[in-house]
Amino acid sequence: MPSNRYNKYVKVVCGFILAIIVIKPVIPLFAGKVDINELMVVNENKLNDMEINSFKGNFDIKQNEIIIKNYKKNLERQISEYANTTIKDYLVIAEATINEDRNSKDFGKVISLYLTLVPKNKDTITPSYENINKVDNINPIEEVKIEIKKTNEGIKNKNEENDQYNDAVKLKIQNTLIEKIASVFFIPDEKIYINFNGG
């Protein structure tokens, strides 16, 4: 450090350098070399770009969320429609879980697929032109005879047989549905889960 004697000279030189640094950007304005309107437009554009970039980040996030949501919804709809054409006695509802990590190589792939099968009500007639025309061709009801057995053992055996039959049918439906959906939608078998709801 210089001695006290030179301190005032150092301060003057530093102040002079600081003044030049501050005044240098303003000198072209006084010389008439810079158009003030152009300078304002350039600075306004820079501010607009900064604002757009801040909105762009938020917009990209929202846009990705909407794209993923629509992709998942369309995938579930397509799987449900395909399964409903494959299985006639059940209404199939699909719910998929997909990889939503954009940085992952598996982005968009199905993590798991849950299918809920609800038995269709056979008493319900879907309104259609064909059903309306069939009303005129009603056949007479045939006489039905019902035998009532007094033993509960026969009923119990029949119920067990029905349960075994229903389980076998459900297993066949499950295996068929898994095989077809896995091959059409390229989802591994082990990622497809089926639940029979009320039947």
N, C-alpha and C positions, 0 to 999 in steps of 0.2 A: 504494500500500500504506500502511495506517496505520502509525504509528510504533509502536515497541515498547511504548509505554505503553498503547495500545489493543489490542494483540495478545491479551491474556488475555480481554478482553471479547468480542472477535470469536470466539475459540475457544469461549467459553461459549455464545454465541448460536447458533453453528453446531452445536454438540453438542446444544443444546436442540431445534433444528429436526430434526436427524437422529434424535433420540429419538422425536419426535412421528411422524415418517415410519415408523419401525420399529413403534411401538406402535399406530398407527391401525388396521391390519387386525385386531389382537387385541382391541381395546376392545369390539366388538360381542359377542365371546364372553363377556366378563365381565358385560356388560349383560343377557345372556340373550336377545338378539334373534336369534341364529343357532343353528339346530339343528345340533349337531355331526354327527349321523348323516346329515343331508341334505348337509352339506358334504363328508363322506367319500364319499357316493354320487356327488355331482357330480364330485369330483376323480377317483374311480375310473372314471367314465364317460369323462372326458376322456382318461385314460391308455389306456383300452380303444380309444377312437376313434383315438388316435395309433398304437397297435399295429396296428389293423385297416388303417389307411391305409398303413402300411409293408408289410404283407402283401399288400394289394390291388395295389400296383405290381408285385410279383413274380408274383402270381396272374394279372394281366392279360397279362403277357409270356408266361407258360407257356400260358395259354389261347389266345392268338393263335398261338403256335407249333403247338399241337395242331390248331387250326382250319385253318391253312394246310396242314399235313401231310395232314389228312383230305381237304381240298378237292383237293389235288394227286393223292392216291391215287385218289379217286373219278373225277376227270377222266381219269386214265390208264386206269382200268378201263373207263369208258364208251367212250373212243376205241378201246381194244383190242377190246371186244365189237362195236362197230359195224364196225370194219375187218374183223374175223373173219367177220361175216355178209356183207360185201361181197366179200372175196377168199377163195375156197374152197380153193385149193391151198397156201396159206401160213398159218402161225400168226403173227399180228401182235402184237408186244409194243410198247406205247407208253411213252415216257419224256418227260415234260414238264418244262420249266423255266418257272416263273411269276414274275411281279413280286411280291416279298414286302414291298416298302416300303409300309407303311400310309399314309404321307403323300403318296404319289404318286397322281396322277389315274388311272394305269394299274394300280393295285393289283389283283392277281388275274388280270391278263391274261397270256396265254401269250407268253413271250419266244421259245421255240423248242420244237418237237415233233420228237422222234426216233422213227421207227418202224423196228423191226427185223423183217424178214420171214424166217421160217424155213420151209423146205419141209416140208410134212406128209409123213410116211412112208406111202406107199400100201400097204405090207404090213401095217400095223397096223390091226386091226379094232377099232373102238370097241365094247365090250360093250353090247349092247342087246337088247331082247326080239325085235326084228325079225331081228337076226343069228342069234340062237339058233334061231329057226324056220326059217331058210334052210339050216341044216345038213342037213336031211332032203332038200332038193331039189338035191343036188350033181349037176352035169352031168358026163358022162365027158370026159376030157381028149382033145383032138384031137391028131392026129399033127402034129408040127412039123418042117419040113425047114430046115436051116441050110446056106447056101452060104458056103464060105470062099474068099475071094479071096487070092491070093498077093501082090498088089501093095499096098504101103503108101500109094501115091498116092490110090487110091480111098478108103481109110480117112481119110486126111488131108483130102480134099475134103469128105467127109461130116461130119467133126468141125467144119470151118470153117462149113459150112452150118448145123449144129446150133447152134453158138455164135452165129451171126448171128440165127437164129430165136429162140433163148433171150433174146438182148439185146433184140430187138424186142418179145417178150412181156413182159419185165421193164419196159421203157419204157412200154408200154401200161398195165400194172398200176400202175406208179408214177404216171402221169398221172391215171388214173382215181381212185386212192386219194386223191391230193392234192386233186383237184377235189371229191370227195365230202366229205372231212373238212373242207376249208376252208368249204364251204357249210353243213354241218350244225353245226359247232362255232365258226364265225366266226373262224377262224384264217387269217391271210394266207398265201397259197401259199408265199411266200418264207421263211416261218418253219417249214415242214414239210420234214424231211429223212428220206429213206428209205434203208435199208441192207438189201441182200439177203444173208442169212447162209447160206452153204453151198448154193447152188443156182444 
